[in-house]
């Protein structure tokens, strides 16, 4: 992998990882509305032929689509940010409604083996953070190498 993952800033290096959403919320809403309309129309057709139990299940399917849409909207802005300057390491993450900020001393921070979904484990004493949730598993080793290089500088 030749492309760097880190962005060099005036303060140091920054690793910004966010979810890869290939469809906008409006486009997703349109797709879900279309699917919901098809389901309700099929339910109405079967209801008119006497199959009365199909229509409630069509509405149940529409409710499931609404729940899926709001779950996706809740996590569309998830991100992880790791900023490493000359003295400190700043970590910030958002996952749903959870927002977390941590600050470590650069000289005391170590990268330890992680048992938690193969994420990068940055540790200082008893405190630790798991970084790399929003990057593909194959790329985590490259990310770890780049973080190690940045910590050595």
FENNORHU-V559258 format. One line per field, one symbol per residue. phi: phi as a letter, one per 40 degrees, with the letter a starting at -180 (. if undefined). A space follows every 50 residues. Layout:
BEGIN
phi = ???
END
This chain:
BEGIN
phi = .cccccbcbccibbbbbbccbcbcdcccccccccccccccccccccccch ccccccccccccccccccccccccbcbcabbbbbbcbbbbbaabbgccbb bbbbcccbcbcbcbbcfgccbcbagccabbbhcbbcdccccccccccccc ccc
END
